[in-house]
Amino acid sequence: MFLAGDAAHVNNPVGGLGLNCGIHDAIELAETLGRVASGQAGEELLDRYERRRRPITIEFVQQQTVANKQRLEERDPRLRQAHFDELRRTVADPALHKRFLMRTSLIESVRRAREIS
């Protein structure tokens, strides 16, 4: 049995990353099952799905959704302002902006997953 998407991830929905990550889970699982079913790889490849998807979900989805939720729930006006200032700095700097988008869109997570054998 394989779990994917919301069935596999326990995270808050702030940011919609669960859906995005679930799509990446499905792609990873389909590619893996396809290779095993066609005889291109042995059944040991099936274990790679968990080795890749679980840590990626924790590192990217869980960390980002927790940070999103904390920002939304922040009551201290100074800390809220500091968060907004940081976001403005990120948007104003092309390199930081790209890094932020690559991480929050989970494109970076797909690249990182491919490094896990």
Contacts in CASP RR format, 6 or more apart in sequence:
PFRMAT RR
TARGET T0000
AUTHOR 0000-0000-0000
METHOD contacts of the structure
MODEL  1
MFLAGDAAHVNNPVGGLGLNCGIHDAIELAETLGRVASGQAGEELLDRYE
RRRRPITIEFVQQQTVANKQRLEERDPRLRQAHFDELRRTVADPALHKRF
LMRTSLIESVRRAREIS
2 29 0 8 1.000
2 49 0 8 1.000
4 22 0 8 1.000
4 25 0 8 1.000
4 26 0 8 1.000
4 29 0 8 1.000
4 53 0 8 1.000
5 18 0 8 1.000
5 19 0 8 1.000
5 21 0 8 1.000
5 22 0 8 1.000
5 25 0 8 1.000
5 26 0 8 1.000
6 18 0 8 1.000
6 19 0 8 1.000
6 22 0 8 1.000
8 22 0 8 1.000
8 25 0 8 1.000
8 53 0 8 1.000
8 57 0 8 1.000
9 18 0 8 1.000
9 21 0 8 1.000
9 22 0 8 1.000
9 57 0 8 1.000
9 61 0 8 1.000
9 62 0 8 1.000
11 17 0 8 1.000
11 18 0 8 1.000
11 57 0 8 1.000
11 61 0 8 1.000
11 62 0 8 1.000
11 65 0 8 1.000
11 66 0 8 1.000
12 65 0 8 1.000
12 66 0 8 1.000
12 68 0 8 1.000
12 69 0 8 1.000
13 65 0 8 1.000
14 65 0 8 1.000
14 68 0 8 1.000
14 69 0 8 1.000
14 72 0 8 1.000
15 64 0 8 1.000
15 65 0 8 1.000
15 68 0 8 1.000
16 65 0 8 1.000
17 60 0 8 1.000
17 61 0 8 1.000
17 64 0 8 1.000
17 65 0 8 1.000
17 104 0 8 1.000
17 106 0 8 1.000
18 61 0 8 1.000
18 65 0 8 1.000
20 105 0 8 1.000
20 106 0 8 1.000
21 56 0 8 1.000
21 57 0 8 1.000
21 60 0 8 1.000
21 61 0 8 1.000
21 106 0 8 1.000
21 109 0 8 1.000
24 53 0 8 1.000
24 56 0 8 1.000
24 106 0 8 1.000
24 109 0 8 1.000
24 110 0 8 1.000
24 113 0 8 1.000
25 53 0 8 1.000
28 49 0 8 1.000
28 52 0 8 1.000
28 53 0 8 1.000
28 113 0 8 1.000
29 49 0 8 1.000
32 41 0 8 1.000
32 45 0 8 1.000
32 46 0 8 1.000
32 48 0 8 1.000
32 49 0 8 1.000
33 46 0 8 1.000
34 40 0 8 1.000
35 41 0 8 1.000
35 42 0 8 1.000
35 45 0 8 1.000
36 42 0 8 1.000
36 43 0 8 1.000
36 45 0 8 1.000
36 46 0 8 1.000
48 116 0 8 1.000
48 117 0 8 1.000
51 116 0 8 1.000
51 117 0 8 1.000
52 113 0 8 1.000
52 116 0 8 1.000
53 113 0 8 1.000
55 116 0 8 1.000
56 109 0 8 1.000
56 112 0 8 1.000
56 113 0 8 1.000
56 116 0 8 1.000
59 109 0 8 1.000
59 112 0 8 1.000
60 103 0 8 1.000
60 106 0 8 1.000
60 108 0 8 1.000
60 109 0 8 1.000
60 112 0 8 1.000
61 106 0 8 1.000
61 109 0 8 1.000
64 103 0 8 1.000
64 104 0 8 1.000
71 80 0 8 1.000
71 83 0 8 1.000
74 80 0 8 1.000
74 83 0 8 1.000
89 96 0 8 1.000
90 96 0 8 1.000
90 97 0 8 1.000
90 100 0 8 1.000
91 97 0 8 1.000
101 107 0 8 1.000
102 108 0 8 1.000
103 109 0 8 1.000
END
